[in-house]
Each structure stands twice: as structure tokens, then as C-alpha cells.
Amino acid sequence: MMLERSRRLKFLQHKSVAELVGLVDVNLRILGSGLIIIAYFVILHVNTTLGVTIQMVGDSISIPYFIRTKSWDIVIMVSFLLMISVSHLI
């Protein structure tokens, strides 16, 4: 247990802040992608409002990765899809 914690701390000591932010937003993008897939299933088979809410969360936590990588076309597309989702909830 202590050895694993020590390794993790050594790993983090050698990373810059930018690299750590990169690790966080990559993990958020992966989580967001998973939530979007789950949301699609929920929209089709369970409850539309719940599915749209899950999709909005997944899209929202994915956007920082695409901003950092300067994928502006994806940022615009996801933002547009978020606006559509908000209009469904209103």
C-alpha cells in the first residue's frame, strides 16, 4: 500500500501542472464519452428527460479536452448539441 502510494507521488512529482491538467481532461473526456453512450440507451429505453440530462453532463465534461486540443469544430458541434438538449428540458 505504501509502496504504491510512494510510486504515485513520485509519478506526480515529475509532472508539470499542464501535464496534470492534460491527464484530468483526458479522463473527463473518457468519462464523458461513456456517459453519452449510456445517455443514448436511457433516451431510447428508459426516460427521455433523464437521458438528456446525462447527455448534457457527458457533453459538458468533454468540452475542456477539445478546447485544450484546439478542436474547435468539435467544441462548436458539442455546444450546439448542448443547446438542443437544453431546449428539450425547457
Helices and strands as residue ranges (DSSP letters): H 2-13, H 17-45, H 48-68, H 72-89
